[in-house]
Amino acid sequence: MCGLVELYKKPAKKIEKTLDLQVPLELGTFRCYHPIQIIHNDGNDNQVTKALWQFLLEQKDGQWKPSKYTSFNSRWYEGQGFKKSFTKAFRESRCIIPASAFVEGMNKVYHLLKPTDDSPIYFGGLFKNWGDQDNPVYSASMITIPPHPKLADIHNKAMPMMIPEKDLAMWLDPDFNNTEAFTDLMQPQLRTDFDVVKIKGWSQVEPIEEGFRLKADSKSSLE
């Protein structure tokens, strides 16, 4: 499950321009259960908002904190869709998690993946406001979909959903509720080449081996 993303300057500038953001994106490393920046549309403009990277929250000592149920990823199951916890958000409160690289792990082996051409990654996400209009408390999750065969040795249970630039407006439109239109986006696809390198782990994103390249799917398979 994807629980760490990085955002570098060049991809961030491209995201800001593409989505007409009025505030700069924060650069750095973002981990699950901690604040992450999301991009959503308020009905007029695209907004950048801080949210806790854990969809389900509960009140403890008068504060909203992560639930004991893991939900930093919202998994979409082929033929079944989302679990009930995420279906309303899928219709009404979709977001983008901006990134330029991400970490996947399996059996305590971790890899960092980044587009070879330094293009930005637009991860599909869901968000929720647990507070009120005057005191909003946002949470978010990253959508995961069935695994891609090319990622089988990196993570063989799921992969994060990545939205192509041409579908961003539809995805962010809060008034667009026809979720069947997103069916093709839920299919495992690699639209660009990725450079992959094994790293020390979640807390130390340093390479420990020489990397390799995953080639994008052929254009015919993406049509």
BATI-104715 format. One line per 10 residues: their letters; for each residue x, y, z of N, C-alpha, C. Coordinates in nm, 3 decimals, decimal comma. Layout:
BATI-104715
a> X:Y:Z:X:Y:Z:X:Y:Z ~ ...
end
This chain:
BATI-104715
mcglvelykk> 0,084:-0,119:0,000:0,000:0,000:0,000:0,088:0,124:0,000 ~ 0,050:0,223:-0,078:0,128:0,345:-0,088:0,102:0,433:0,033 ~ 0,207:0,465:0,108:0,191:0,548:0,226:0,298:0,655:0,238 ~ 0,370:0,681:0,130:0,471:0,786:0,130:0,484:0,843:-0,010 ~ 0,480:0,976:-0,019:0,501:1,043:-0,147:0,601:1,156:-0,129 ~ 0,666:1,191:-0,238:0,756:1,306:-0,239:0,712:1,402:-0,347 ~ 0,741:1,530:-0,326:0,709:1,631:-0,426:0,829:1,722:-0,443 ~ 0,879:1,729:-0,569:0,994:1,811:-0,602:0,948:1,938:-0,674 ~ 1,041:2,031:-0,689:1,008:2,164:-0,741:0,953:2,163:-0,883 ~ 1,023:2,096:-0,976:0,982:2,102:-1,116:0,842:2,044:-1,138
pakkiektld> 0,811:1,923:-1,089:0,674:1,873:-1,105:0,571:1,959:-1,034 ~ 0,607:2,015:-0,918:0,514:2,100:-0,844:0,474:2,222:-0,925 ~ 0,571:2,284:-0,992:0,542:2,402:-1,074:0,449:2,365:-1,190 ~ 0,469:2,247:-1,246:0,381:2,203:-1,355:0,239:2,181:-1,302 ~ 0,224:2,123:-1,184:0,092:2,102:-1,125:0,023:2,235:-1,098 ~ 0,097:2,329:-1,042:0,040:2,461:-1,010:-0,014:2,528:-1,136 ~ 0,060:2,518:-1,245:0,017:2,579:-1,371:-0,101:2,505:-1,431 ~ -0,094:2,373:-1,434:-0,200:2,293:-1,497:-0,333:2,311:-1,426 ~ -0,331:2,317:-1,294:-0,455:2,325:-1,216:-0,487:2,467:-1,171 ~ -0,409:2,565:-1,220:-0,434:2,706:-1,192:-0,445:2,731:-1,041
lqvplelgtf> -0,346:2,683:-0,968:-0,346:2,700:-0,824:-0,295:2,839:-0,787 ~ -0,358:2,900:-0,689:-0,323:3,036:-0,649:-0,224:3,040:-0,535 ~ -0,192:2,925:-0,478:-0,091:2,918:-0,372:0,010:2,811:-0,412 ~ 0,136:2,829:-0,377:0,236:2,729:-0,413:0,221:2,601:-0,332 ~ 0,256:2,490:-0,393:0,252:2,362:-0,323:0,374:2,348:-0,233 ~ 0,354:2,281:-0,122:0,464:2,254:-0,031:0,549:2,139:-0,086 ~ 0,679:2,153:-0,080:0,769:2,050:-0,128:0,818:1,964:-0,012 ~ 0,855:1,840:-0,042:0,908:1,755:0,063:0,855:1,614:0,059 ~ 0,867:1,546:0,172:0,823:1,408:0,187:0,700:1,404:0,278 ~ 0,600:1,328:0,238:0,474:1,320:0,312:0,442:1,173:0,340
rcyhpiqiih> 0,411:1,143:0,468:0,385:1,006:0,510:0,244:0,990:0,564 ~ 0,191:0,869:0,551:0,057:0,841:0,602:0,050:0,865:0,752 ~ -0,070:0,897:0,798:-0,102:0,931:0,937:-0,052:1,070:0,974 ~ 0,004:1,142:0,878:0,050:1,278:0,901:-0,019:1,371:0,801 ~ -0,009:1,502:0,818:-0,072:1,594:0,723:-0,016:1,580:0,582 ~ -0,104:1,591:0,486:-0,067:1,589:0,345:-0,148:1,696:0,274 ~ -0,098:1,750:0,166:-0,174:1,849:0,091:-0,256:1,780:-0,017 ~ -0,380:1,824:-0,029:-0,469:1,772:-0,132:-0,517:1,889:-0,217 ~ -0,558:1,857:-0,339:-0,616:1,957:-0,429:-0,758:1,916:-0,457 ~ -0,852:2,007:-0,432:-0,993:1,980:-0,458:-1,057:2,106:-0,514
ndgndnqvtk> -1,178:2,094:-0,561:-1,249:2,208:-0,619:-1,368:2,243:-0,531 ~ -1,383:2,372:-0,501:-1,491:2,416:-0,413:-1,616:2,456:-0,490 ~ -1,622:2,423:-0,618:-1,735:2,462:-0,702:-1,702:2,580:-0,790 ~ -1,591:2,648:-0,757:-1,546:2,761:-0,837:-1,400:2,747:-0,881 ~ -1,314:2,720:-0,784:-1,171:2,715:-0,811:-1,109:2,591:-0,747 ~ -0,992:2,555:-0,797:-0,914:2,449:-0,734:-0,843:2,504:-0,611 ~ -0,851:2,430:-0,502:-0,796:2,473:-0,375:-0,692:2,374:-0,325 ~ -0,593:2,425:-0,253:-0,494:2,340:-0,186:-0,526:2,341:-0,037 ~ -0,545:2,223:0,020:-0,586:2,211:0,159:-0,501:2,107:0,229 ~ -0,470:2,131:0,355:-0,401:2,031:0,436:-0,505:1,935:0,495
alwqflleqk> -0,473:1,807:0,488:-0,562:1,705:0,542:-0,477:1,598:0,609 ~ -0,534:1,530:0,706:-0,465:1,418:0,768:-0,472:1,299:0,674 ~ -0,358:1,238:0,645:-0,356:1,125:0,551:-0,402:0,999:0,624 ~ -0,529:0,991:0,648:-0,598:0,878:0,711:-0,747:0,914:0,706 ~ -0,823:0,845:0,622:-0,959:0,889:0,592:-1,051:0,885:0,713 ~ -1,048:0,778:0,790:-1,139:0,762:0,903:-1,078:0,822:1,030 ~ -1,150:0,915:1,090:-1,107:0,980:1,214:-1,206:0,949:1,326 ~ -1,162:0,973:1,448:-1,250:0,961:1,564:-1,205:1,064:1,667 ~ -1,300:1,105:1,751:-1,267:1,207:1,850:-1,206:1,144:1,974 ~ -1,093:1,200:2,015:-1,026:1,158:2,137:-0,983:1,282:2,212
dgqwkpskyt> -1,029:1,293:2,336:-0,995:1,409:2,420:-1,030:1,540:2,350 ~ -1,144:1,540:2,281:-1,191:1,661:2,216:-1,123:1,695:2,086 ~ -1,038:1,604:2,034:-0,969:1,629:1,908:-0,994:1,515:1,810 ~ -0,991:1,551:1,682:-1,004:1,448:1,578:-0,868:1,385:1,552 ~ -0,864:1,252:1,567:-0,739:1,178:1,549:-0,764:1,055:1,462 ~ -0,658:0,995:1,408:-0,677:0,878:1,322:-0,752:0,765:1,392 ~ -0,843:0,705:1,320:-0,916:0,590:1,371:-0,823:0,470:1,382 ~ -0,862:0,372:1,461:-0,782:0,250:1,474:-0,789:0,166:1,346 ~ -0,886:0,197:1,259:-0,901:0,123:1,134:-0,817:0,189:1,025 ~ -0,727:0,114:0,967:-0,637:0,168:0,864:-0,715:0,214:0,742
sfnsrwyegq> -0,695:0,339:0,703:-0,771:0,392:0,587:-0,694:0,502:0,514 ~ -0,560:0,496:0,518:-0,486:0,594:0,439:-0,493:0,560:0,291 ~ -0,530:0,437:0,259:-0,564:0,398:0,123:-0,711:0,359:0,117 ~ -0,779:0,397:0,010:-0,917:0,354:-0,017:-0,910:0,256:-0,133 ~ -0,930:0,131:-0,105:-0,910:0,030:-0,208:-1,036:0,007:-0,290 ~ -1,018:0,012:-0,422:-1,126:-0,017:-0,516:-1,108:-0,159:-0,565 ~ -1,213:-0,239:-0,550:-1,207:-0,380:-0,587:-1,277:-0,402:-0,721 ~ -1,210:-0,472:-0,811:-1,267:-0,504:-0,942:-1,402:-0,574:-0,925 ~ -1,507:-0,517:-0,985:-1,639:-0,577:-0,980:-1,717:-0,548:-0,854 ~ -1,652:-0,487:-0,752:-1,721:-0,461:-0,626:-1,720:-0,314:-0,587
gfkksftkaf> -1,624:-0,239:-0,637:-1,615:-0,098:-0,602:-1,550:-0,077:-0,467 ~ -1,590:0,032:-0,400:-1,535:0,067:-0,270:-1,619:0,008:-0,157 ~ -1,556:-0,004:-0,042:-1,631:-0,035:0,078:-1,722:0,083:0,113 ~ -1,823:0,058:0,192:-1,925:0,158:0,222:-1,865:0,287:0,277 ~ -1,756:0,278:0,350:-1,696:0,396:0,413:-1,655:0,502:0,311 ~ -1,630:0,459:0,186:-1,574:0,550:0,087:-1,670:0,586:-0,028 ~ -1,786:0,522:-0,035:-1,871:0,540:-0,153:-1,925:0,682:-0,166 ~ -1,965:0,743:-0,056:-2,019:0,880:-0,062:-1,910:0,978:-0,107 ~ -1,791:0,961:-0,052:-1,681:1,050:-0,091:-1,645:1,032:-0,238 ~ -1,656:0,911:-0,289:-1,626:0,886:-0,430:-1,721:0,963:-0,520
resrciipas> -1,844:0,979:-0,478:-1,942:1,057:-0,556:-1,924:1,206:-0,538 ~ -1,890:1,249:-0,417:-1,906:1,391:-0,383:-1,778:1,465:-0,345 ~ -1,674:1,397:-0,303:-1,555:1,470:-0,253:-1,426:1,400:-0,295 ~ -1,401:1,407:-0,425:-1,277:1,353:-0,479:-1,168:1,461:-0,476 ~ -1,045:1,417:-0,472:-0,934:1,512:-0,468:-0,813:1,454:-0,542 ~ -0,712:1,535:-0,554:-0,584:1,495:-0,610:-0,479:1,502:-0,500 ~ -0,394:1,403:-0,492:-0,276:1,409:-0,407:-0,157:1,429:-0,500 ~ -0,097:1,548:-0,500:0,011:1,577:-0,595:0,143:1,515:-0,550 ~ 0,219:1,464:-0,646:0,346:1,400:-0,611:0,439:1,397:-0,732 ~ 0,564:1,367:-0,704:0,661:1,344:-0,810:0,730:1,209:-0,793
afvegmnkvy> 0,702:1,141:-0,680:0,756:1,007:-0,656:0,675:0,944:-0,544 ~ 0,682:0,810:-0,536:0,610:0,741:-0,428:0,683:0,613:-0,391 ~ 0,650:0,562:-0,273:0,713:0,442:-0,221:0,612:0,329:-0,212 ~ 0,651:0,213:-0,259:0,573:0,091:-0,242:0,658:-0,011:-0,168 ~ 0,593:-0,089:-0,082:0,667:-0,189:-0,007:0,595:-0,322:-0,002 ~ 0,671:-0,428:0,008:0,616:-0,563:0,020:0,721:-0,651:0,087 ~ 0,677:-0,724:0,190:0,768:-0,814:0,263:0,890:-0,739:0,316 ~ 0,866:-0,618:0,363:0,969:-0,534:0,423:1,079:-0,494:0,323 ~ 1,044:-0,497:0,196:1,134:-0,448:0,091:1,065:-0,329:0,025 ~ 1,136:-0,217:0,014:1,072:-0,093:-0,030:1,141:-0,037:-0,154
hllkptddsp> 1,059:0,023:-0,240:1,111:0,083:-0,363:1,053:0,224:-0,379 ~ 1,135:0,313:-0,431:1,093:0,447:-0,469:1,073:0,449:-0,619 ~ 0,958:0,500:-0,663:0,926:0,507:-0,805:0,902:0,651:-0,846 ~ 0,963:0,694:-0,955:0,940:0,829:-1,005:0,940:0,829:-1,157 ~ 0,855:0,911:-1,220:0,854:0,919:-1,365:0,991:0,957:-1,420 ~ 1,033:0,886:-1,522:1,165:0,909:-1,581:1,179:1,052:-1,634 ~ 1,070:1,107:-1,687:1,076:1,240:-1,747:1,045:1,354:-1,648 ~ 1,040:1,320:-1,517:1,010:1,420:-1,412:0,871:1,481:-1,424 ~ 0,782:1,413:-1,493:0,644:1,462:-1,500:0,575:1,443:-1,365 ~ 0,476:1,526:-1,334:0,406:1,512:-1,206:0,315:1,390:-1,204
iyfgglfknw> 0,284:1,346:-1,083:0,188:1,238:-1,063:0,065:1,297:-0,996 ~ -0,050:1,269:-1,055:-0,177:1,313:-0,997:-0,247:1,190:-0,939 ~ -0,226:1,164:-0,811:-0,291:1,050:-0,749:-0,438:1,081:-0,721 ~ -0,524:0,985:-0,751:-0,665:1,001:-0,718:-0,687:0,980:-0,569 ~ -0,762:1,070:-0,507:-0,787:1,059:-0,364:-0,930:1,094:-0,328 ~ -0,965:1,067:-0,204:-1,095:1,101:-0,146:-1,070:1,181:-0,020 ~ -1,160:1,275:0,010:-1,143:1,352:0,132:-1,276:1,372:0,204 ~ -1,267:1,412:0,329:-1,386:1,433:0,411:-1,359:1,542:0,514 ~ -1,462:1,623:0,541:-1,455:1,724:0,646:-1,529:1,673:0,770 ~ -1,456:1,656:0,879:-1,515:1,605:1,003:-1,559:1,718:1,096
gdqdnpvysa> -1,519:1,840:1,064:-1,557:1,952:1,149:-1,681:2,022:1,095 ~ -1,683:2,153:1,100:-1,794:2,230:1,046:-1,738:2,340:0,955 ~ -1,825:2,424:0,905:-1,783:2,526:0,809:-1,682:2,623:0,870 ~ -1,699:2,654:0,997:-1,610:2,749:1,063:-1,481:2,684:1,113 ~ -1,488:2,555:1,144:-1,371:2,484:1,196:-1,355:2,350:1,123 ~ -1,316:2,355:0,997:-1,303:2,230:0,919:-1,186:2,144:0,967 ~ -1,206:2,015:0,964:-1,101:1,918:0,996:-1,102:1,816:0,882 ~ -1,003:1,822:0,795:-1,004:1,739:0,675:-0,919:1,612:0,693 ~ -0,969:1,506:0,634:-0,893:1,382:0,623:-0,894:1,340:0,476 ~ -0,800:1,254:0,439:-0,792:1,212:0,299:-0,731:1,073:0,290
smitipphpk> -0,757:1,009:0,178:-0,696:0,879:0,149:-0,657:0,876:0,002 ~ -0,564:0,788:-0,030:-0,525:0,765:-0,168:-0,595:0,641:-0,220 ~ -0,652:0,649:-0,338:-0,722:0,534:-0,396:-0,620:0,434:-0,448 ~ -0,643:0,307:-0,418:-0,562:0,201:-0,476:-0,652:0,111:-0,561 ~ -0,594:0,054:-0,664:-0,667:-0,026:-0,761:-0,594:-0,160:-0,779 ~ -0,648:-0,252:-0,858:-0,579:-0,380:-0,877:-0,435:-0,360:-0,926 ~ -0,346:-0,452:-0,893:-0,204:-0,435:-0,924:-0,173:-0,449:-1,073 ~ -0,068:-0,383:-1,115:-0,020:-0,395:-1,252:0,081:-0,509:-1,257 ~ 0,076:-0,593:-1,361:0,172:-0,705:-1,371:0,318:-0,661:-1,363 ~ 0,349:-0,542:-1,414:0,488:-0,495:-1,412:0,536:-0,458:-1,272
ladihnkamp> 0,441:-0,445:-1,179:0,476:-0,410:-1,041:0,470:-0,531:-0,949 ~ 0,455:-0,649:-1,004:0,433:-0,769:-0,923:0,544:-0,793:-0,821 ~ 0,669:-0,761:-0,857:0,781:-0,783:-0,766:0,799:-0,669:-0,666 ~ 0,720:-0,562:-0,684:0,730:-0,446:-0,596:0,613:-0,442:-0,498 ~ 0,493:-0,464:-0,550:0,373:-0,476:-0,467:0,268:-0,549:-0,550 ~ 0,229:-0,668:-0,505:0,143:-0,753:-0,589:-0,003:-0,755:-0,546 ~ -0,043:-0,666:-0,454:-0,182:-0,665:-0,409:-0,261:-0,546:-0,463 ~ -0,195:-0,435:-0,484:-0,265:-0,314:-0,530:-0,162:-0,214:-0,579 ~ -0,210:-0,111:-0,649:-0,125:0,000:-0,690:-0,204:0,129:-0,677 ~ -0,138:0,243:-0,658:-0,212:0,369:-0,646:-0,271:0,410:-0,780
mmipekdlam> -0,386:0,474:-0,773:-0,455:0,523:-0,892:-0,391:0,654:-0,937 ~ -0,355:0,663:-1,065:-0,294:0,784:-1,120:-0,383:0,838:-1,231 ~ -0,415:0,964:-1,223:-0,510:1,024:-1,316:-0,436:1,098:-1,427 ~ -0,465:1,067:-1,553:-0,403:1,141:-1,664:-0,452:1,285:-1,667 ~ -0,370:1,372:-1,719:-0,400:1,516:-1,717:-0,534:1,547:-1,783 ~ -0,570:1,474:-1,887:-0,693:1,505:-1,961:-0,820:1,479:-1,878 ~ -0,808:1,401:-1,770:-0,924:1,367:-1,688:-0,930:1,443:-1,556 ~ -0,838:1,535:-1,534:-0,832:1,605:-1,406:-0,956:1,689:-1,379 ~ -1,002:1,763:-1,479:-1,118:1,851:-1,459:-1,242:1,771:-1,422 ~ -1,265:1,661:-1,490:-1,380:1,576:-1,459:-1,368:1,519:-1,318
wldpdfnnte> -1,249:1,474:-1,283:-1,229:1,413:-1,151:-1,252:1,514:-1,039 ~ -1,208:1,637:-1,059:-1,219:1,738:-0,954:-1,355:1,808:-0,950 ~ -1,437:1,789:-1,049:-1,567:1,856:-1,055:-1,658:1,803:-0,944 ~ -1,691:1,884:-0,842:-1,772:1,834:-0,730:-1,917:1,806:-0,769 ~ -1,960:1,857:-0,884:-2,098:1,835:-0,929:-2,109:1,714:-1,022 ~ -1,997:1,652:-1,055:-2,000:1,537:-1,144:-2,011:1,410:-1,059 ~ -2,127:1,346:-1,062:-2,154:1,232:-0,975:-2,164:1,099:-1,049 ~ -2,142:1,098:-1,180:-2,151:0,975:-1,256:-2,019:0,898:-1,243 ~ -2,005:0,824:-1,136:-1,878:0,757:-1,108:-1,846:0,645:-1,208 ~ -1,946:0,601:-1,284:-1,918:0,499:-1,386:-1,822:0,553:-1,492
aftdlmqpql> -1,817:0,685:-1,506:-1,726:0,745:-1,603:-1,579:0,724:-1,565 ~ -1,553:0,683:-1,440:-1,417:0,664:-1,394:-1,371:0,518:-1,403 ~ -1,454:0,433:-1,460:-1,423:0,290:-1,463:-1,288:0,263:-1,528 ~ -1,260:0,328:-1,640:-1,133:0,304:-1,710:-1,013:0,347:-1,625 ~ -1,033:0,451:-1,542:-0,924:0,499:-1,458:-0,888:0,397:-1,349 ~ -0,981:0,307:-1,321:-0,958:0,208:-1,216:-0,884:0,084:-1,267 ~ -0,849:0,084:-1,394:-0,773:-0,027:-1,449:-0,623:0,002:-1,432 ~ -0,543:-0,099:-1,394:-0,399:-0,076:-1,375:-0,330:-0,037:-1,505 ~ -0,269:0,080:-1,505:-0,204:0,131:-1,625:-0,076:0,206:-1,588 ~ 0,023:0,195:-1,671:0,145:0,275:-1,659:0,153:0,362:-1,782
rtdfdvvkik> 0,129:0,492:-1,767:0,122:0,582:-1,880:0,256:0,649:-1,910 ~ 0,355:0,626:-1,825:0,487:0,683:-1,847:0,592:0,586:-1,793 ~ 0,715:0,601:-1,837:0,823:0,519:-1,782:0,851:0,562:-1,638 ~ 0,887:0,465:-1,555:0,922:0,494:-1,416:1,064:0,443:-1,388 ~ 1,142:0,526:-1,319:1,269:0,481:-1,263:1,243:0,429:-1,123 ~ 1,295:0,311:-1,095:1,267:0,243:-0,969:1,398:0,210:-0,900 ~ 1,403:0,232:-0,768:1,523:0,199:-0,694:1,485:0,145:-0,556 ~ 1,555:0,043:-0,512:1,532:-0,011:-0,378:1,589:0,087:-0,275 ~ 1,513:0,110:-0,166:1,555:0,205:-0,062:1,563:0,135:0,073 ~ 1,616:0,205:0,171:1,633:0,147:0,304:1,498:0,116:0,370
gwsqvepiee> 1,401:0,207:0,358:1,272:0,184:0,422:1,190:0,310:0,428 ~ 1,079:0,304:0,503:0,988:0,418:0,512:1,057:0,541:0,572 ~ 1,139:0,520:0,672:1,198:0,634:0,741:1,327:0,683:0,675 ~ 1,385:0,602:0,589:1,510:0,640:0,522:1,498:0,611:0,372 ~ 1,465:0,717:0,298:1,440:0,700:0,155:1,571:0,719:0,078 ~ 1,671:0,636:0,111:1,799:0,641:0,042:1,818:0,512:-0,037 ~ 1,867:0,524:-0,160:1,889:0,404:-0,243:1,994:0,311:-0,181 ~ 1,972:0,181:-0,197:2,069:0,084:-0,148:2,115:-0,009:-0,261 ~ 2,060:0,010:-0,379:2,101:-0,068:-0,495:2,090:0,021:-0,619 ~ 2,149:-0,023:-0,727:2,133:0,047:-0,854:1,990:0,028:-0,903
gfrlkadsks> 1,933:0,132:-0,958:1,793:0,127:-0,999:1,771:0,060:-1,134 ~ 1,643:0,054:-1,171:1,606:-0,001:-1,301:1,486:0,076:-1,353 ~ 1,445:0,048:-1,475:1,337:0,123:-1,539:1,220:0,033:-1,573 ~ 1,099:0,083:-1,544:0,976:0,017:-1,586:0,921:0,093:-1,706 ~ 0,902:0,025:-1,817:0,852:0,091:-1,937:0,702:0,110:-1,932 ~ 0,656:0,219:-1,989:0,512:0,247:-1,996:0,441:0,144:-2,082 ~ 0,311:0,129:-2,060:0,231:0,041:-2,145:0,230:0,097:-2,286 ~ 0,209:0,010:-2,381:0,200:0,055:-2,520:0,079:0,144:-2,538 ~ 0,084:0,234:-2,635:-0,029:0,326:-2,659:-0,155:0,251:-2,692 ~ -0,145:0,141:-2,762:-0,264:0,064:-2,801:-0,337:0,009:-2,680
sle> -0,261:-0,029:-2,576:-0,324:-0,085:-2,457:-0,389:0,022:-2,371 ~ -0,354:0,149:-2,394:-0,412:0,258:-2,317:-0,534:0,318:-2,383 ~ -0,563:0,277:-2,504:-0,674:0,337:-2,578:-0,804:0,261:-2,551
end
